[in-house]
Amino acid sequence: MSVPHPEEFAETRRVSDGIAETLIAEARRGEIAAGEVLPTERELCERFSASRPTVRAALQQMQARGYIEAGAGRRPRVVRPSLHTVLMSAGDHIRDILGDAESGAHLEQMRQFIETGAAREAAMRADNVQIAKLRAALEENFEAIGTADFARTDIAFHRALVSVVGNPVILTLHDMFVSAMLAQRPPTDDPAKHDRIAYDEHRAIYQAILDNDVIAATDVMDRHLARSYRARLKSPRSVSEHLGERPPTPG
C-alpha cells in the first residue's frame, strides 16, 4: 500500500476544503434546501473533477460542522447546524485529543466555571419564577435520596440553576456534558450517605441564592463540585495490592 506524498495530501485537503465550503455556501443561501439529499458521490466527483476519497473527505468535514447528517445505507441529507450538533462534534474531538481521564478533568473544570458563575448570577438576579423552579427541583432531589433516581434529580437541580443565566450556549454545554460525566463516575461505597451530603449542599446553595448572598452561593457551589468530583476518584493502587499481598493490619 503506497503512502501519499505530503504534497499530495495537502492538495487533497485543499480540494476537499474547497468542495465543503462550496456546498456549505449553497446550503446557507438556500440553493440546497434543508432536508434535501445531496447528489451521489459520483455526481459530486464529476462536478468538482475530484476523486472519491477527496469528495468523502469534504462530506466528512460538512458532517463535523453540522451541515449534513448521514446514516448507514443512506445518502447524506442537508441540515441546519444547531448548537447541539456543533458542540457534540467539538466534544468528541476534545475526548479524542485529550484522552478520557484528562478530558474528564478538563470538562469537570469547565462545569465548575459554568456553575459557580451561574450561582453568582442567580444570587444576584433570579426572579420569583426561577426561584420557584429551583425549589421544586430541590424538593424532588430530597424525595430521591437513597434511590436510583437521585442522579437525575441532581442534574435537574443544577440545570435549573444554570438556566437562570439565560444563555443557550452555556445551557447546551451543560446538557451535553454533565449527564455524561456523572454517568462515567464510579459508584460510591455508601450511595445514601453521598446523596444526603449532596442534597445538603444543594440546600445551602438554594438558601444563599434566596438570601441574595453572592459570596456564599459562589463559595458553596465551588466546594460542592470539587468535593463531588474528588469523592469519586479512585485511590491509586498500593504496592501490596500490586503484589497480591494482604495490607498490614492497623495497630
C-alpha positions in Angstrom: 0.0 0.0 0.0 1.5 3.3 -1.1 1.8 6.2 1.3 0.6 9.6 0.0 3.3 12.2 -0.5 2.9 15.1 1.9 2.3 17.5 -1.1 -0.4 15.2 -2.5 -2.1 15.0 0.9 -2.0 18.8 1.2 -3.5 19.2 -2.2 -6.3 16.6 -1.4 -7.0 18.5 1.8 -7.1 21.9 -0.1 -9.5 20.5 -2.7 -11.8 18.8 -0.1 -11.9 22.1 1.9 -13.0 23.9 -1.2 -15.7 21.4 -2.0 -17.0 21.5 1.5 -17.0 25.4 1.5 -18.9 25.5 -1.8 -21.6 23.1 -0.7 -22.0 24.8 2.7 -22.3 28.2 1.0 -25.1 26.8 -1.2 -26.9 25.4 1.8 -26.6 28.8 3.6 -28.0 30.6 0.5 -30.9 28.0 0.3 -29.7 26.7 -3.0 -29.7 23.3 -1.3 -32.7 23.2 0.9 -32.6 21.8 4.5 -33.7 18.2 4.3 -32.6 17.8 0.7 -30.5 14.8 -0.2 -27.1 15.6 -1.7 -26.1 14.4 -5.1 -24.3 11.0 -5.3 -20.6 10.8 -4.7 -20.1 10.0 -8.4 -22.1 13.2 -9.4 -20.0 15.3 -6.9 -16.8 13.8 -8.3 -17.8 14.8 -11.8 -19.0 18.3 -10.8 -15.8 19.1 -8.9 -13.4 17.0 -11.0 -12.3 15.3 -7.8 -11.5 11.7 -6.7 -14.0 9.8 -4.5 -11.7 10.0 -1.4 -11.5 13.8 -1.8 -15.3 14.1 -2.0 -15.7 11.8 1.0 -13.3 14.0 3.0 -15.4 17.0 2.1 -18.6 15.3 3.2 -17.0 14.3 6.5 -16.0 17.9 7.1 -19.6 19.0 6.4 -20.9 16.5 8.8 -18.4 17.6 11.5 -19.6 21.2 11.0 -23.2 20.1 11.4 -24.4 20.7 7.8 -25.3 17.2 6.8 -26.5 14.0 8.5 -25.8 10.6 7.2 -26.8 7.1 8.3 -25.8 3.6 7.3 -27.0 2.9 3.8 -28.4 6.4 3.3 -27.2 9.3 1.2 -26.2 12.5 3.2 -29.0 14.9 3.8 -28.5 18.7 4.3 -29.4 20.0 7.7 -29.1 23.3 9.5 -26.4 23.4 12.2 -27.6 23.5 15.7 -25.8 24.2 19.0 -26.2 20.6 20.0 -24.7 19.1 16.8 -21.8 21.6 16.6 -20.9 21.2 20.3 -21.3 17.5 20.3 -18.7 17.3 17.5 -16.4 19.6 19.4 -16.8 17.4 22.5 -15.9 14.3 20.5 -12.8 16.0 19.3 -11.9 17.1 22.8 -12.1 13.4 24.0 -10.1 12.2 21.1 -7.3 14.7 21.6 -7.0 14.7 25.4 -8.0 11.1 26.3 -10.7 10.0 28.7 -9.1 10.8 32.0 -7.6 14.2 31.1 -10.7 15.2 29.1 -12.9 14.3 32.0 -10.9 16.5 34.4 -11.0 19.4 31.9 -14.7 19.1 31.5 -15.2 19.0 35.2 -13.2 22.3 35.4 -15.4 23.7 32.7 -18.5 22.7 34.6 -17.1 24.3 37.8 -16.6 27.6 36.0 -20.1 27.5 34.5 -22.0 26.5 37.6 -20.1 28.8 40.1 -20.8 31.7 37.6 -24.5 30.6 37.4 -24.8 30.5 41.2 -23.4 34.0 41.4 -25.8 35.3 38.7 -28.7 33.5 40.4 -27.9 35.1 43.8 -27.8 38.5 42.1 -30.9 38.4 39.9 -33.0 35.2 40.0 -36.7 36.2 39.8 -39.6 34.6 41.7 -40.4 32.1 38.9 -36.8 30.9 38.7 -36.6 30.6 42.5 -39.8 28.5 42.4 -38.3 26.2 39.8 -35.1 25.8 41.9 -37.2 25.0 45.0 -39.2 22.4 43.1 -36.1 20.8 41.8 -34.6 20.8 45.3 -37.7 19.1 46.8 -37.6 16.4 44.1 -34.0 15.9 44.9 -34.8 15.4 48.6 -37.5 12.8 47.7 -35.0 10.8 45.7 -32.3 10.5 48.4 -31.2 6.9 48.6 -32.9 5.9 45.3 -31.7 5.2 41.8 -33.5 8.5 40.7 -31.2 10.7 42.8 -28.7 11.3 39.9 -31.5 12.5 37.6 -32.8 14.9 40.2 -29.2 16.1 41.0 -28.8 17.0 37.3 -32.2 18.7 37.2 -31.3 20.9 40.1 -28.1 22.0 38.5 -29.8 22.6 35.2 -32.5 24.8 36.8 -29.7 26.8 38.3 -27.8 27.2 35.0 -31.0 28.1 33.1 -31.2 31.3 35.3 -28.3 32.7 33.2 -30.5 32.6 30.1 -27.6 31.7 27.8 -28.4 28.9 25.3 -24.8 28.1 24.6 -24.0 27.6 28.3 -27.2 25.6 28.8 -26.4 23.4 25.8 -22.9 22.7 27.0 -24.3 21.8 30.4 -26.9 19.5 29.0 -24.3 17.7 26.8 -21.6 17.1 29.3 -23.0 16.9 32.8 -25.1 13.8 32.2 -22.2 12.0 30.5 -19.7 13.0 33.2 -22.0 11.8 36.0 -22.7 8.5 34.2 -19.0 7.8 33.9 -18.2 8.3 37.5 -17.7 5.2 39.6 -20.3 4.4 42.2 -19.7 5.4 45.8 -19.4 2.9 48.7 -22.3 4.4 50.5 -24.8 5.9 48.0 -27.3 7.1 50.6 -24.6 9.0 52.5 -23.4 10.6 49.3 -27.0 11.6 48.4 -27.5 13.2 51.8 -24.3 15.2 51.6 -25.1 16.3 48.1 -28.6 17.3 49.0 -27.5 19.4 52.0 -25.1 21.2 49.7 -27.8 21.8 47.2 -30.0 23.2 50.0 -27.2 25.5 51.1 -26.8 26.8 47.5 -30.5 27.4 47.3 -30.6 29.3 50.6 -27.7 31.5 49.6 -29.5 32.4 46.3 -32.7 33.1 48.2 -30.8 35.4 50.6 -29.1 37.2 47.6 -25.8 36.2 49.2 -23.5 36.2 46.2 -20.3 35.2 48.1 -21.9 32.3 49.9 -23.7 31.0 46.8 -20.4 31.0 44.8 -18.3 29.5 47.6 -20.7 26.7 48.4 -21.2 25.8 44.8 -17.4 25.7 44.2 -16.8 23.5 47.2 -19.8 21.3 46.3 -18.5 20.5 42.8 -14.9 20.0 44.0 -15.9 17.6 46.7 -18.3 15.7 44.5 -15.6 15.1 41.8 -12.8 14.2 44.2 -15.0 11.9 46.3 -15.4 9.6 43.3 -11.8 9.5 42.2 -10.3 6.0 42.6 -7.5 5.7 45.0 -4.1 4.8 43.5 -3.1 1.2 43.7 -0.9 0.2 46.6 2.3 -1.9 46.3 0.7 -4.7 48.4 -2.3 -4.8 46.1 0.1 -5.0 43.1 2.0 -7.9 44.6 -1.2 -9.7 45.7 -0.4 -9.3 49.4 -2.8 -8.5 52.2 -2.5 -5.0 53.6 -1.0 -4.8 57.1 -3.4 -4.9 60.0 -3.6 -1.5 61.8 -2.3 -1.3 65.3 
